[in-house]
Amino acid sequence: MKAAFAVAAFAAIAAASPVAQTGTFLKKIRQAAPAITDADILNYALTLEHLEDTFYQEGLKNFTEAQFAAAGFDATFYANLKEVSSDETTHVAFLTAALTKAGATPVAACTYDFGVTDVMSFIATASVLEGVGVSAYLGAAADIMSAAYLTAAGSILTVESRHSSYIRASLGESPFPSPFDVPLTLDEVYTLAAPFIVSCPSSNPTLPVKAFPKLTSAPTNGNITAGSKITLLTPGSVVTAADGHSPIYAAFITVTGPVFTPATAVAGGFSLTVPTAPNGTAPISGQSYVVLTGCNTTVTDDTVAAGPAAIEVGPL
């Protein structure tokens, strides 16, 4: 059952409307970028909060309490889900006010397509979005210069983590599958959010982010664990090494550093074995993220070729 929930969620991400993505090669040459400011980071956070806020509002509008009950979710869960939605609305208002007070222009909500068709796909997608939200705030924390903003972001992070744990438990998944959460870069998070975004107001400030080429996990039978053979698909792009023949690697991102495994080209993507994290490092467990790269020593925004893809890795 847990595997079915995970597949439904990640399939929803794959099916959501894509936005333009740049680059299909491994070595990227980037223009010198201006330093990322606290206002940029707050607007990046607000972009994600708008997405979550709209997602919950649409879901609670489209599906009734009776439909949630028919799917196996009781009145308490429905009430708590409304509280989650209220939290996201409050986060939007808070970040909007903070940006306005700082003299910055806050981004407005975009138009979205979440690919949700029923209660189960809604809850499964909610679980993925909450997990991405945790990784987004965790990854951005190191770039926030203001102590006040860092504290504010941290207070949102802890609530997003509670949301994630609650929804995971409601799906029969471990609410805390790993002793560590996974930090993601701004570009990595935006890559996961971008498929849901159809268009944004032209008046929105330009954010210093880009989406990498899409990477998705092909459906599997049963749970994915360390040692599982999986296939990662690269729809709309062809990933090759800069020299055309060097190896491609899949890198699983963890707080203690990436864990690499060879990736073998197959039709439409790459085949690989989910690795076991070395002793003394963060495990690959729960909602995990994997990118394709031509480098097997580090993962940066300059070496990511595609991804991340989000996959649920269960215990052995």
C-alpha positions as CSV (number, residue, x, y, z in Angstrom):
1,M,0.0,0.0,0.0
2,K,2.8,2.4,0.9
3,A,4.4,1.9,-2.5
4,A,1.2,2.6,-4.2
5,F,0.9,6.0,-2.4
6,A,4.4,6.9,-3.3
7,V,4.0,5.9,-7.0
8,A,0.8,8.0,-7.1
9,A,2.5,11.0,-5.7
10,F,5.6,10.9,-7.9
11,A,3.4,10.1,-11.0
12,A,1.4,13.3,-10.3
13,I,4.6,15.3,-10.3
14,A,5.7,13.7,-13.6
15,A,2.3,14.4,-15.2
16,A,1.9,18.0,-14.1
17,S,2.3,20.7,-16.6
18,P,6.0,21.3,-17.4
19,V,7.7,24.7,-17.7
20,A,10.7,25.5,-19.9
21,Q,13.9,23.8,-18.7
22,T,17.4,24.5,-19.8
23,G,20.4,22.4,-20.5
24,T,20.8,18.7,-21.5
25,F,24.5,18.2,-20.8
26,L,26.5,17.5,-17.8
27,K,29.0,20.3,-17.6
28,K,27.3,23.7,-17.3
29,I,29.0,27.0,-17.8
30,R,27.1,29.7,-15.9
31,Q,27.3,33.5,-16.1
32,A,28.6,35.2,-13.0
33,A,25.4,35.6,-10.9
34,P,24.8,38.4,-8.4
35,A,24.8,37.5,-4.7
36,I,21.5,36.1,-3.5
37,T,19.9,38.4,-1.0
38,D,17.6,37.7,1.9
39,A,14.8,39.3,-0.2
40,D,15.5,36.7,-2.9
41,I,15.3,33.9,-0.4
42,L,12.1,35.2,1.2
43,N,10.5,35.5,-2.3
44,Y,11.7,32.0,-3.1
45,A,10.1,30.7,0.1
46,L,6.9,32.7,-0.7
47,T,6.8,31.1,-4.2
48,L,6.7,27.7,-2.5
49,E,4.2,28.8,0.1
50,H,1.9,30.2,-2.6
51,L,2.1,26.8,-4.3
52,E,1.2,24.9,-1.2
53,D,-1.5,27.4,-0.2
54,T,-3.2,27.1,-3.5
55,F,-2.8,23.3,-3.5
56,Y,-4.6,22.8,-0.2
57,Q,-7.3,25.4,-1.0
58,E,-8.0,23.7,-4.3
59,G,-8.0,20.2,-2.8
60,L,-10.4,21.1,0.1
61,K,-12.7,22.9,-2.4
62,N,-12.7,20.0,-4.9
63,F,-13.1,17.1,-2.5
64,T,-15.7,16.9,0.3
65,E,-15.4,15.5,3.8
66,A,-17.5,12.6,2.6
67,Q,-15.0,11.8,-0.2
68,F,-12.2,11.9,2.3
69,A,-14.1,9.5,4.6
70,A,-14.8,7.2,1.6
71,A,-11.0,7.1,1.0
72,G,-10.4,6.1,4.6
73,F,-9.6,9.4,6.2
74,D,-11.7,10.3,9.3
75,A,-13.2,13.6,10.5
76,T,-10.1,14.3,12.6
77,F,-7.8,14.0,9.7
78,Y,-10.1,16.3,7.6
79,A,-10.1,18.9,10.4
80,N,-6.3,18.7,10.7
81,L,-5.9,19.0,6.9
82,K,-7.9,22.3,7.1
83,E,-5.5,23.4,9.8
84,V,-2.5,22.6,7.5
85,S,-4.2,24.7,4.8
86,S,-4.6,27.5,7.3
87,D,-1.0,27.3,8.2
88,E,0.1,27.7,4.6
89,T,-2.2,30.7,4.2
90,T,-0.6,32.2,7.3
91,H,2.9,31.6,5.9
92,V,2.0,33.4,2.7
93,A,0.7,36.4,4.7
94,F,3.7,36.5,6.9
95,L,6.3,36.3,4.1
96,T,4.4,38.9,2.1
97,A,4.3,41.3,5.0
98,A,8.0,40.7,5.8
99,L,9.0,41.5,2.2
100,T,6.8,44.5,2.0
101,K,8.2,45.9,5.3
102,A,11.7,45.4,3.9
103,G,10.9,47.4,0.8
104,A,10.9,44.4,-1.5
105,T,8.2,43.4,-4.0
106,P,6.6,40.1,-2.9
107,V,5.8,37.6,-5.6
108,A,2.2,36.9,-6.3
109,A,0.6,33.4,-6.7
110,C,1.0,31.7,-10.1
111,T,-1.3,29.5,-12.1
112,Y,-0.8,25.8,-11.2
113,D,-1.7,22.4,-12.5
114,F,-1.2,19.7,-9.7
115,G,-2.4,16.7,-11.7
116,V,-4.6,15.6,-8.8
117,T,-7.7,13.5,-9.7
118,D,-8.9,12.1,-6.4
119,V,-8.5,12.2,-2.7
120,M,-5.7,9.6,-2.6
121,S,-3.6,11.4,-5.3
122,F,-4.2,14.7,-3.4
123,I,-2.9,13.3,-0.1
124,A,0.0,11.5,-1.7
125,T,1.0,14.7,-3.5
126,A,0.6,16.7,-0.3
127,S,3.1,14.4,1.4
128,V,5.6,15.0,-1.4
129,L,5.1,18.8,-1.3
130,E,5.5,18.9,2.5
131,G,8.7,16.9,2.2
132,V,10.1,19.2,-0.4
133,G,9.1,22.2,1.7
134,V,11.2,20.9,4.6
135,S,14.2,20.4,2.3
136,A,13.7,23.8,0.8
137,Y,13.9,25.7,4.1
138,L,16.7,23.5,5.3
139,G,18.8,24.1,2.2
140,A,18.1,27.9,2.1
141,A,19.0,28.4,5.8
142,A,22.7,28.6,5.2
143,D,22.3,31.6,2.8
144,I,20.1,33.7,5.1
145,M,22.2,36.6,6.4
146,S,19.6,38.2,8.8
147,A,19.3,36.4,12.2
148,A,15.7,37.5,12.4
149,Y,14.8,36.1,9.0
150,L,16.7,32.9,9.9
151,T,14.7,32.4,13.0
152,A,11.5,33.1,11.1
153,A,12.4,30.6,8.4
154,G,13.3,28.1,11.0
155,S,9.9,28.5,12.7
156,I,8.2,27.7,9.4
157,L,10.6,24.8,8.8
158,T,9.5,23.1,12.0
159,V,5.9,23.4,11.2
160,E,6.4,22.1,7.6
161,S,8.2,19.1,9.2
162,R,5.1,18.5,11.5
163,H,2.9,18.6,8.4
164,S,5.1,16.2,6.6
165,S,5.2,13.7,9.5
166,Y,1.4,13.8,10.1
167,I,0.6,13.2,6.5
168,R,3.2,10.5,6.1
169,A,1.7,8.7,9.2
170,S,-1.8,9.0,7.8
171,L,-0.6,7.2,4.6
172,G,0.9,4.4,6.7
173,E,4.5,5.6,6.1
174,S,7.0,6.2,8.8
175,P,6.6,9.8,10.1
176,F,10.3,10.1,10.7
177,P,12.0,7.6,8.3
178,S,15.5,9.1,8.8
179,P,17.4,10.8,11.7
180,F,18.3,13.5,9.2
181,D,16.3,15.6,6.7
182,V,17.8,16.4,3.3
183,P,18.8,20.0,2.3
184,L,18.3,20.9,-1.3
185,T,19.6,23.9,-3.2
186,L,17.3,26.6,-4.6
187,D,17.7,25.3,-8.1
188,E,17.0,21.7,-7.0
189,V,13.8,22.7,-5.2
190,Y,12.6,24.8,-8.1
191,T,13.1,21.9,-10.4
192,L,10.7,19.8,-8.2
193,A,8.2,22.7,-8.0
194,A,8.4,23.8,-11.7
195,P,6.3,21.0,-13.2
196,F,3.3,22.3,-11.2
197,I,3.7,25.9,-12.4
198,V,1.8,26.8,-15.6
199,S,2.5,30.5,-15.6
200,C,3.3,33.4,-13.2
201,P,2.4,37.1,-13.3
202,S,4.8,39.1,-15.4
203,S,5.0,41.6,-12.6
204,N,6.6,39.0,-10.3
205,P,10.3,39.8,-9.4
206,T,12.7,37.5,-11.2
207,L,14.1,34.9,-8.9
208,P,17.8,33.7,-9.2
209,V,16.6,30.1,-9.8
210,K,16.4,27.8,-12.8
211,A,14.9,24.4,-13.4
212,F,17.2,21.5,-14.4
213,P,15.9,19.0,-17.0
214,K,13.2,16.8,-15.5
215,L,14.0,13.5,-13.9
216,T,11.3,11.0,-12.8
217,S,11.3,7.5,-11.4
218,A,9.6,4.8,-13.5
219,P,6.8,2.9,-11.7
220,T,8.0,-0.1,-9.7
221,N,6.4,-3.2,-8.2
222,G,6.7,-3.1,-4.4
223,N,8.7,-0.9,-2.1
224,I,12.0,0.6,-3.1
225,T,14.9,-0.2,-0.7
226,A,18.7,-0.1,-0.8
227,G,19.7,-2.7,-3.4
228,S,16.5,-2.1,-5.5
229,K,17.0,-1.8,-9.3
230,I,15.2,1.4,-10.5
231,T,14.9,3.3,-13.7
232,L,15.1,7.1,-13.9
233,L,13.5,8.7,-16.9
234,T,14.6,11.9,-18.6
235,P,11.5,13.0,-20.5
236,G,12.2,15.8,-23.0
237,S,16.0,15.7,-22.8
238,V,18.9,13.5,-23.6
239,V,21.6,13.3,-20.9
240,T,25.2,12.6,-22.0
241,A,28.6,13.5,-20.7
242,A,30.2,16.6,-22.0
243,D,32.8,14.4,-23.9
244,G,30.1,12.0,-25.1
245,H,31.6,8.9,-23.5
246,S,32.4,9.5,-19.8
247,P,30.3,7.6,-17.2
248,I,27.1,8.9,-15.8
249,Y,26.3,8.7,-12.1
250,A,23.2,8.9,-10.0
251,A,23.8,10.9,-6.8
252,F,21.5,10.5,-3.8
253,I,21.6,13.7,-1.8
254,T,22.0,13.5,2.0
255,V,23.0,16.0,4.6
256,T,26.4,14.3,5.0
257,G,27.1,14.4,1.3
258,P,26.0,12.7,-1.9
259,V,26.1,8.9,-2.3
260,F,27.0,7.9,-5.8
261,T,26.1,4.9,-7.9
262,P,26.8,4.1,-11.6
263,A,23.9,4.8,-14.0
264,T,23.5,2.8,-17.1
265,A,21.8,4.3,-20.2
266,V,18.5,2.6,-21.2
267,A,15.7,3.6,-23.4
268,G,14.4,7.0,-22.1
269,G,16.7,7.2,-19.2
270,F,19.1,5.4,-16.9
271,S,19.0,2.2,-14.8
272,L,20.7,2.0,-11.4
273,T,20.8,0.3,-8.1
274,V,19.8,2.2,-5.0
275,P,23.0,2.4,-2.9
276,T,23.5,1.8,0.8
277,A,24.9,4.9,2.5
278,P,28.4,4.3,4.0
279,N,28.6,3.8,7.8
280,G,28.7,7.0,9.7
281,T,26.7,9.0,7.1
282,A,23.1,9.9,6.8
283,P,21.0,7.0,5.5
284,I,19.1,7.0,2.3
285,S,15.6,6.6,3.7
286,G,12.1,8.1,3.3
287,Q,11.5,10.8,0.7
288,S,14.8,10.8,-1.0
289,Y,16.3,12.9,-3.9
290,V,18.5,11.7,-6.7
291,V,20.2,13.6,-9.5
292,L,22.2,12.6,-12.6
293,T,25.7,13.9,-12.9
294,G,29.0,13.3,-14.7
295,C,30.9,13.8,-11.5
296,N,31.3,11.2,-8.7
297,T,32.9,13.4,-6.1
298,T,30.6,16.3,-5.5
299,V,27.1,17.6,-6.5
300,T,26.7,21.3,-7.3
301,D,24.4,23.3,-9.4
302,D,27.1,23.3,-12.0
303,T,27.4,19.5,-12.2
304,V,23.7,18.5,-12.1
305,A,22.6,17.2,-15.4
306,A,19.0,16.3,-14.6
307,G,16.8,16.1,-11.5
308,P,16.3,15.8,-8.7
309,A,13.8,13.0,-8.8
310,A,11.9,12.4,-5.6
311,I,11.6,8.7,-4.6
312,E,10.4,6.9,-1.5
313,V,13.0,4.6,-0.1
314,G,11.8,2.2,2.5
315,P,13.6,0.1,5.1
316,L,15.1,-3.3,4.1
